[in-house]
C-alpha cells in the first residue's frame, strides 16, 4: 500500500537519517559546502560550519558538567544563537528545553521548576525577568550579550563559557532515535502548563510530514519562534532532506513576501492561525505571483487560504497536529472544504470516541484519540507530570482533547476544543494560568477566563471578574496590574465585571454560559480603549 502522504515513509528510519547530530554528520560527509542556514543579516552556515559550531558549544557545555539527557533551558530569540544551542545539545545527547520569550512571573517560575534544569542559556534582554523568582534547581545562567548589572542567587556567565574544542567532544554513548531530544511546552488545560517529552523520532516525524517534500536545493523559511514545534519541525525536516533553512526573527505581515523572495524559500514552517488572514488582508500587488514559494502546510482551510494560494501561485495542504501528536491527519493538495483536516496518514490509527472511549458512529461528534504503529513517534508523556501523562494516554491511546467528526469517506473535520484552553495568534493559553494571575489583584474575588471569537482568527481572551464585597474594579487599572505579570498574548482584551459569576451546583464557574454570552454590552474592550500590546523586540 502506498505511503500517505507520498513523501512520508512510516517505517523505522536508520539512525543517521533521523537523529539530529547524525543527520548533520551525514550532511558533512555528503555535502559539506552546501549552505544549511541563512540568517536575516546575511550570515550563512554551511553544513560543515554548522556541525563545527555546534560541537564547539557542546564541548563547552560538557566542560560545565552537562551530561547526556540533562535538560538545558534555552531562552533566546530566533537567530544563530538559538540554533547553535539546540544543535550543541543534540550533539551531546542533552535535552533542548526552549522557553517562550513572552514568559514572565508565575508562569516563568513554574516552567523553571518543572524542567528541573541546572543550566539556562538566556538573552541578555530577558535576564532581568528572573529577579525575585524562585529559580529551583538552576545553578547558572549563561548570558548571550552584555549581562545586566544585577544580582541573582545563581552566577551569570558570559557566552564565552560555552566555548570549547570541538575535537575534544566525547559523547557518553551514541544518541538513539528514542532518546528525548526536546521538551516543548504546551498550554495547561485542567492544570498547569506541561512540558511534552519529544524523542528524536517524534521530531523527525513532524519535520518530514510538514516539509518532507523538499528537494536538496530548496529552502524553508523559519518565521515562527524556535520554541514552537512548528518552527523546530521545519528545521528538522529540511535537515532530513539535506536542504536549507532561512531563519528570521519572527512573522511579519509586511515583510513576509520580501523574506520569501530574498531568501529564495520554496516552503515555510507553516501558515497557521492568524498568519493567514493577516497575509490575505494585504492589497493585491502586480508582483504577487513573482515568488519562489511552492508548497506549504496551512491551517485552517477556508476561503482566505484558497484566495492566498491563488494570488501567490503556491500549493497547500492541511492537517491536524499538536505538540504531543505529530500530524496524524493529512489532506490531499489544495483541499477546499472548510474545517477539513484530512485523512489518517500512514503509520497512524485514529478513532472518534465518547467519554468512555467507545467509538461513536460515522458523522457523530466525539474526541479524537490516536496511536502510532512506529514506537516513539508520538510524545513520551509530560515531564514530571505522571498523572497528566496517564490521563492523556489512557487505554493505550493518546487523547487529543479535541472534538471531531468523520464522514463515510474517511475524511476528518475539526469541530471544537474539549479542553479549557484559548488559542490566540498562534499561542495556546491556559485559562487557569490567566485566572491565577488575575486573582492576585486585591479587589478580585473570583475570575473566569474564556475564549471569544476574534475578528482576525482564532480567539481573543476575555476575563470575567467578580469584585470583592465593597470593592470596585477599574478595567484600566486591572490591565495595568496584569501587563508586567504575564506574557503579552495572555493579557485579556476584554474585561467583563459581574456581581456574581454563574456557578454549578458544585460551585464551579459555568464557563459554557459565559462563552455563549460572549462580548456583552457591558464588556470593556482594551484595544478600543487604546491599549494594544505587542511582543517585546529584543536588541541584537
C-alpha positions in Angstrom: 0.0 0.0 0.0 1.4 3.4 -1.0 2.5 5.8 1.8 0.2 8.7 2.6 1.4 11.5 2.1 3.7 10.2 -0.6 6.8 12.0 0.8 6.5 10.2 4.2 7.6 6.6 4.9 6.2 5.3 8.2 8.9 2.7 8.6 11.7 3.0 11.2 14.5 5.1 9.6 18.2 4.4 10.0 19.8 6.3 12.9 21.8 8.6 10.7 18.6 9.6 8.9 16.6 10.7 11.9 18.9 11.7 14.8 19.9 15.3 14.6 23.6 15.1 15.3 23.9 12.1 13.0 22.0 13.9 10.3 24.5 16.8 10.5 27.4 14.4 10.3 25.8 12.7 7.2 25.4 16.1 5.6 29.0 17.0 6.2 30.1 13.7 4.6 27.9 14.2 1.5 27.6 18.0 1.0 29.9 19.8 3.4 29.9 23.1 1.5 26.2 23.3 0.9 24.5 26.1 2.8 22.4 24.8 5.6 21.3 28.1 7.4 20.8 31.6 6.1 20.1 34.4 8.6 18.5 37.8 8.2 21.8 39.7 8.4 23.2 37.7 5.5 25.2 35.3 7.7 25.5 31.8 6.1 26.4 28.5 7.7 27.4 25.5 5.5 26.7 22.0 6.7 30.4 21.7 7.8 30.3 25.0 9.7 27.0 24.2 11.4 28.4 21.0 12.8 31.7 22.6 13.9 29.9 25.4 15.7 27.5 23.0 17.4 30.3 20.7 18.6 32.3 23.7 20.0 29.4 24.7 22.3 28.6 21.0 23.0 32.1 20.6 24.4 31.8 23.9 26.4 28.6 22.5 28.0 30.3 19.2 28.6 33.1 21.1 30.5 30.4 22.7 32.6 29.3 19.3 33.7 26.3 18.7 31.4 25.6 15.1 30.8 23.6 13.0 28.3 19.8 13.6 28.8 20.3 16.5 31.1 18.0 19.4 30.1 19.0 23.0 29.4 16.6 25.9 29.4 17.2 27.9 26.2 15.6 31.4 26.3 16.7 33.0 23.1 15.1 34.7 20.0 15.3 33.3 16.6 18.8 33.6 15.1 22.2 31.9 15.1 22.5 31.5 18.9 19.3 29.5 19.5 20.0 27.2 16.5 23.6 26.7 17.8 22.4 26.0 21.3 19.8 23.4 20.1 22.3 21.6 17.9 25.0 21.7 20.5 22.7 19.9 23.0 21.8 17.3 20.3 25.5 16.6 19.6 25.9 16.0 23.4 22.7 14.0 23.7 21.3 16.5 26.2 17.7 17.9 26.1 16.7 21.1 24.4 14.1 22.9 26.6 13.2 26.2 24.9 11.3 28.9 26.8 8.7 31.2 25.3 10.1 34.7 25.0 7.0 36.2 26.5 7.0 34.2 29.7 7.4 36.1 33.0 6.2 36.0 36.6 4.5 32.9 37.9 4.4 31.0 34.6 8.2 31.5 34.1 8.8 30.3 37.7 6.7 27.3 37.1 8.5 26.4 33.9 11.9 26.7 35.5 10.9 24.5 38.4 9.1 21.9 36.2 12.1 21.4 33.9 14.5 20.9 36.7 17.4 22.1 34.6 20.7 23.3 36.2 21.7 25.5 33.2 19.9 28.2 31.3 21.2 29.9 28.2 19.4 33.3 28.0 19.3 36.5 26.0 20.6 39.5 28.0 17.4 41.4 27.5 15.4 38.7 29.3 17.6 38.0 32.3 16.1 40.8 34.4 12.8 38.9 34.5 14.5 36.3 36.7 14.8 38.8 39.5 12.8 37.8 42.6 11.8 34.4 41.2 12.4 31.0 42.8 15.0 29.6 40.4 14.6 26.0 41.8 17.5 23.8 40.7 19.0 26.3 38.4 22.8 26.7 39.1 24.0 29.1 36.4 22.7 31.3 33.7 24.8 31.8 30.5 24.0 35.2 29.1 24.2 35.9 25.3 25.0 39.5 25.1 26.1 42.0 27.7 24.9 40.8 31.1 22.7 43.2 33.1 24.1 44.8 36.2 22.1 42.8 38.7 22.4 40.1 41.3 20.7 36.7 41.2 21.0 33.8 43.6 22.9 32.0 40.8 26.0 33.2 38.8 25.7 34.9 35.4 28.3 33.6 33.0 29.3 35.2 29.7 28.7 33.4 26.4 32.4 32.5 26.3 31.7 29.9 28.9 30.2 27.9 26.0 33.5 27.9 24.1 35.1 24.5 23.7 37.4 22.5 21.4 35.1 20.6 19.0 37.7 17.9 18.5 37.7 17.1 22.3 34.0 16.4 22.4 33.4 12.9 23.8 29.7 11.9 23.9 29.0 9.3 26.6 27.3 7.0 24.1 25.6 7.2 20.7 22.3 9.2 20.7 19.4 6.9 19.6 16.1 7.7 17.9 14.1 7.0 21.1 16.1 9.3 23.3 14.4 12.5 24.4 15.6 15.4 22.2 13.4 18.3 23.4 10.8 19.3 25.9 8.2 21.6 24.3 5.8 23.5 26.5 2.1 23.3 25.7 -0.8 25.1 27.3 -2.2 23.7 30.5 -5.9 23.0 30.4 -7.1 21.3 33.6 -3.9 22.1 35.4 -0.6 24.0 34.9 1.2 24.1 31.6 3.0 20.9 30.7 6.3 20.1 29.0 5.9 17.5 26.2 8.7 14.9 26.1 9.7 14.6 22.4 12.1 12.0 21.1 14.3 12.4 18.0 11.9 10.1 16.1 9.0 12.3 17.2 10.8 15.4 15.7 11.8 13.5 12.6 8.2 12.6 12.0 6.9 16.1 12.4 9.6 17.5 10.1 9.2 15.0 7.3 5.4 15.3 7.4 5.5 19.1 7.3 8.2 19.8 4.7 9.5 16.4 3.6 8.6 17.1 0.0 11.6 19.5 -0.2 14.4 18.9 -2.6 18.0 19.4 -1.5 18.3 22.7 -3.4 15.3 24.2 -1.7 15.0 26.3 1.4 12.4 26.5 4.2 11.5 29.9 5.8 11.6 29.7 9.6 9.4 32.6 10.7 7.8 31.0 13.7 9.6 31.1 17.0 12.1 28.2 17.6 10.4 27.4 21.0 7.5 26.0 19.0 7.3 22.6 17.4 6.3 24.1 14.1 9.5 26.0 13.6 11.8 23.4 15.0 10.0 20.8 12.9 10.6 22.8 9.8 14.3 22.9 10.6 14.4 19.2 11.3 12.5 18.3 8.0 14.9 20.5 6.0 17.9 18.8 7.6 16.4 15.3 6.9 16.2 16.2 3.2 19.7 17.9 3.2 18.0 21.1 2.2 18.4 24.5 4.0 16.6 27.0 6.2 16.2 30.8 6.2 15.8 31.9 9.8 14.1 35.3 10.6 13.3 36.8 13.9 9.5 36.3 13.6 6.5 36.5 11.3 5.9 39.9 9.8 2.9 40.6 7.5 4.7 43.4 5.8 8.0 41.6 5.3 6.8 38.0 4.7 6.9 38.0 0.9 10.2 40.0 0.8 11.7 37.4 3.1 10.4 34.5 0.9 11.9 36.2 -2.2 15.1 37.4 -0.6 15.9 34.0 0.9 14.5 32.1 -2.1 12.2 29.9 0.0 10.2 27.1 -1.6 8.3 26.4 1.6 7.7 27.8 5.1 7.3 26.2 8.6 3.5 26.6 8.5 0.9 29.1 7.6 -1.4 28.6 10.6 -4.0 30.5 12.5 -3.9 34.3 12.3 -1.0 34.3 9.9 -3.4 33.5 7.0 -5.9 36.4 7.5 -3.1 38.8 8.1 -1.5 37.9 4.8 -4.9 37.8 3.0 -5.6 41.4 4.1 -2.7 42.8 2.2 -3.8 44.5 -1.0 -3.1 42.8 -4.3 0.2 43.7 -6.0 1.5 43.3 -9.6 4.3 41.0 -8.3 2.1 38.7 -6.2 3.0 35.7 -8.5 6.7 36.6 -8.5 7.8 34.4 -5.6 9.5 31.0 -5.2 7.0 29.6 -2.7 6.0 26.2 -4.0 4.1 24.3 -1.3 3.2 24.9 2.4 1.3 23.3 5.2 -1.7 25.6 6.1 -4.5 25.5 8.7 -7.3 26.1 8.9 -8.8 25.6 5.4 -11.1 28.5 4.5 -11.6 31.0 1.7 -8.7 33.1 2.9 -6.1 30.4 2.3 -7.7 29.5 -1.0 -7.5 33.1 -2.2 -4.0 33.5 -0.9 -2.8 30.4 -2.8 -4.5 31.7 -6.0 -2.9 35.1 -5.7 0.6 33.9 -5.0 0.6 30.7 -7.0 1.5 28.1 -4.4 0.1 24.7 -3.4 -1.1 24.0 0.1 -2.2 21.0 2.1 -3.6 20.9 5.6 -3.7 18.6 8.6 -4.2 18.3 12.3 -1.4 18.1 14.8 -0.3 19.2 18.2 3.0 19.1 20.2 2.1 15.7 21.5 0.9 14.1 18.3 2.8 14.8 15.0 0.2 15.4 12.3 -1.9 12.2 12.5 -4.3 13.7 9.8 -3.1 15.0 6.5 -5.0 16.2 3.5 -4.5 16.0 -0.3 -3.2 19.1 -2.0 -5.4 22.2 -2.3 -8.5 21.0 -0.3 -11.5 23.3 -0.4 -13.9 22.1 2.4 -13.8 24.4 5.5 -13.0 22.6 8.7 -11.4 19.7 6.8 -8.2 18.3 8.4 -7.5 15.4 6.1 -7.4 11.6 6.4 -5.4 9.3 8.6 -1.8 9.2 7.4 0.3 6.2 7.1 1.6 4.8 10.4 -1.3 6.2 12.5 -4.6 4.9 13.8 -7.4 7.4 14.7 -10.7 7.0 16.4 -13.5 9.3 17.4 -14.9 8.3 20.8 -17.3 9.2 23.6 -16.4 9.9 27.2 -15.9 6.2 27.8 -13.6 5.7 24.8 -16.3 3.9 22.9 -16.2 4.7 19.2 -19.1 6.9 18.0 -21.0 6.3 14.7 -19.8 7.9 11.5 -21.0 11.6 11.4 -21.2 11.8 15.2 -19.0 14.2 17.2 -16.6 12.9 19.8 -13.0 13.2 21.0 -10.2 12.3 18.6 -7.8 9.8 20.0 -4.6 8.5 18.2 -1.8 5.9 18.4 1.1 5.1 16.1 2.5 1.9 14.7 6.1 3.2 14.9 7.4 3.3 18.5 8.5 6.6 19.9 6.9 8.6 17.1 4.4 10.2 19.4 5.1 12.0 22.7 6.7 10.2 25.6 4.5 11.9 28.1 4.8 15.1 30.1 7.9 16.0 32.1 7.4 15.5 35.9 3.6 15.1 35.4 2.8 11.3 35.7 -0.9 11.9 36.4 -1.4 14.1 33.4 0.5 11.5 31.3 -1.8 8.7 32.5 -4.9 10.7 31.8 -3.8 11.6 28.3 -2.6 8.0 27.5 -5.5 6.0 29.0 -6.4 2.8 27.3 -3.3 2.8 25.2 -4.4 5.8 23.0 -3.4 9.4 23.2 -6.4 11.7 23.9 -6.2 14.9 22.0 -8.9 16.8 23.9 -10.4 18.0 20.6 -13.8 17.2 19.1 -14.0 15.8 15.6 -16.4 14.1 13.2 -15.7 11.7 10.4 -17.7 11.1 7.2 -18.2 7.9 5.3 -15.2 8.6 3.0 -12.8 8.7 6.0 -12.4 12.5 6.0 -12.0 14.1 9.4 -13.4 17.5 10.3 -12.5 19.6 13.4 -15.5 20.7 15.4 -14.3 22.4 18.6 -11.9 22.1 21.6 -12.9 19.9 24.5 -10.2 21.2 26.8 -10.3 24.5 28.5 -7.7 26.5 26.6 -7.7 29.6 24.4 -5.9 29.9 21.1 -4.8 33.4 20.3 -2.5 34.5 17.5 -0.8 31.1 17.3 -0.4 30.7 21.1 -2.1 28.2 23.3 -3.2 29.9 26.5 -4.3 28.2 29.7 -7.4 29.8 31.2 -6.2 28.5 34.5 -3.0 30.5 34.3 -4.7 33.7 33.2 -7.1 33.3 36.2 -4.3 32.6 38.6 -2.7 36.0 37.9 -6.0 37.9 37.8 -6.9 36.5 41.2 -3.7 38.1 42.6 -5.4 41.5 42.2 -6.5 42.7 45.7 -10.0 43.6 44.6 -10.8 40.5 42.6 -12.8 37.8 44.4 -13.3 35.4 41.5 -12.4 35.2 37.9 -13.0 33.1 34.8 -11.0 33.4 31.5 -12.9 32.3 28.4 -12.3 32.5 24.6 -14.4 34.8 22.5 -14.3 35.0 18.7 -11.6 37.3 17.2 -12.2 39.4 14.1 -8.7 38.2 12.9 -8.7 34.5 13.5 -8.8 32.0 16.4 -9.8 33.6 19.8 -9.5 36.7 22.0 -9.1 36.4 25.7 -12.0 37.6 27.9 -11.7 37.8 31.7 -14.9 37.8 33.7 -14.3 39.1 37.2 -16.3 39.3 40.4 -15.3 42.1 42.8 -14.7 41.5 46.5 -17.6 42.8 48.6 -17.5 46.6 48.9 -14.8 46.9 46.1 -14.9 48.4 42.6 -12.8 47.1 39.7 -11.4 49.6 37.2 -10.6 47.7 33.9 -7.8 50.1 33.1 -6.2 49.5 36.5 -6.7 45.8 36.2 -4.9 45.6 32.8 -2.1 47.8 34.1 -1.7 45.3 37.0 -1.6 42.3 34.6 0.8 43.6 31.9 4.1 43.1 33.9 2.9 39.8 35.3 2.1 37.7 32.2 3.0 37.2 28.6 1.7 39.9 26.3 -0.5 37.4 24.4 -2.2 36.3 27.6 -3.3 39.8 28.7 -7.1 39.8 28.2 -8.5 42.0 25.5 -12.0 42.0 27.1 -13.0 42.6 30.8 -16.5 41.9 32.0 -17.4 42.7 35.6 -20.3 40.7 37.2 -21.7 41.0 40.7 -21.5 37.2 40.8 -20.2 34.6 38.4 -22.7 31.9 37.3 -21.9 28.6 39.2 -22.9 25.0 39.0 -24.3 23.0 41.9 -20.8 22.1 42.9 -19.7 25.7 42.9 -17.7 25.6 39.6 -18.0 28.5 37.2 -20.4 27.9 34.3 -17.9 28.8 31.6 -20.2 27.4 28.9 -22.7 30.2 29.7 -20.0 32.9 29.7 -18.7 31.6 26.3 -22.2 31.6 24.9 -22.9 35.2 26.1 -19.6 36.4 24.6 -18.9 40.1 24.4 -21.9 41.7 26.0 -22.9 45.4 26.0 -21.3 45.9 29.4 -17.9 44.4 28.4 -14.9 46.7 28.3 -12.5 46.4 25.3 -8.8 47.0 25.9 -8.0 47.7 22.3 -10.9 50.1 21.9 -9.6 51.9 24.9 -6.3 52.3 23.1 -4.2 49.7 24.9 -2.5 47.5 22.2 0.2 45.0 23.3 2.9 43.5 21.1 5.7 41.2 21.7 8.9 42.8 23.0 11.6 43.3 20.3 15.0 42.4 21.7 18.1 44.3 20.7 20.6 42.3 18.7 
